[in-house]
Amino acid sequence: MIISFRHKGLEKFYRTGSKAGIQAAHAAKLNLILTALEAADCPQDMDINGWDLHALAGVLKDHWSVKVNANWRITFRFVGADIELVDYQDYH
């Protein structure tokens, strides 16, 4: 279950469907990723073909990343079976 967000626009999209804080072209993929995150119990549940799940290092150690499109990623951290600090970022 998702328990917190870092990205306010992504949180608004998740809660209301508003595309105001995200790239509208990413909405369908973001919806798929957020739906999968909500149901995930562990990082491996997000290992979907084409999403390029990988663990992060450095300041984002213990966080995971999945690909949205090009350089855009969703990053998150598992705390038990919950997901926190969900972010939407262009980090390359």
C-alpha positions in Angstrom: 0.0 0.0 0.0 1.3 3.5 -0.8 1.5 5.5 2.4 3.3 8.7 1.3 4.4 10.7 -1.7 7.3 13.2 -2.4 5.8 14.5 -5.6 2.7 16.6 -4.9 1.5 16.4 -8.5 1.8 12.7 -8.6 -0.1 12.4 -5.3 -2.9 14.6 -6.7 -3.0 12.5 -9.8 -3.2 9.3 -7.7 -6.0 10.7 -5.4 -8.1 12.7 -7.9 -7.0 11.8 -11.5 -5.9 15.4 -12.1 -3.1 15.7 -14.6 -2.2 19.2 -13.6 1.1 18.2 -11.8 2.4 15.6 -14.2 3.1 15.2 -17.9 -0.3 14.3 -19.4 1.4 12.0 -21.9 2.6 9.9 -19.0 -0.8 9.5 -17.3 -1.7 6.0 -18.6 1.7 4.6 -17.6 1.7 6.4 -14.3 -1.7 4.9 -13.6 -0.4 1.4 -14.3 2.6 1.9 -12.1 0.7 3.4 -9.2 -1.9 0.6 -9.4 0.9 -2.0 -9.3 2.6 -0.2 -6.4 -0.6 -0.2 -4.4 -0.8 -4.0 -4.8 2.9 -4.7 -4.3 4.2 -6.5 -1.2 7.9 -6.4 -2.2 10.2 -4.8 -4.8 10.1 -7.9 -7.0 6.4 -7.4 -7.5 7.4 -4.3 -9.6 9.7 -6.3 -11.8 7.5 -5.9 -14.9 8.9 -6.4 -18.4 10.0 -2.9 -19.7 9.8 -1.1 -16.4 13.5 -1.7 -15.7 13.2 -2.1 -11.9 16.4 -1.4 -10.2 17.7 -0.6 -6.7 19.2 2.9 -6.3 22.5 3.9 -4.5 23.9 7.0 -2.9 21.5 9.4 -1.3 18.6 7.2 -2.6 20.0 4.0 -1.1 17.1 1.6 -0.2 14.9 3.2 -2.9 13.8 1.5 -6.1 13.1 2.9 -9.5 10.9 2.0 -12.4 10.8 3.6 -15.9 7.9 5.7 -17.0 9.3 7.1 -20.3 12.7 8.1 -21.6 14.4 9.8 -18.5 11.3 9.8 -16.4 11.2 7.5 -13.4 9.0 6.6 -10.4 11.2 6.1 -7.3 9.9 4.6 -4.0 11.0 2.9 -0.9 9.5 -0.2 0.8 8.9 -0.2 4.5 7.7 -3.7 5.2 4.9 -4.2 2.7 4.1 -0.5 2.5 5.5 2.0 -0.1 6.6 5.5 0.9 8.3 8.5 -0.6 6.9 7.9 -4.1 8.5 10.4 -6.4 8.1 11.2 -10.2 11.3 12.6 -11.6 13.5 13.2 -14.6 16.8 12.0 -13.0 19.2 11.3 -15.8 
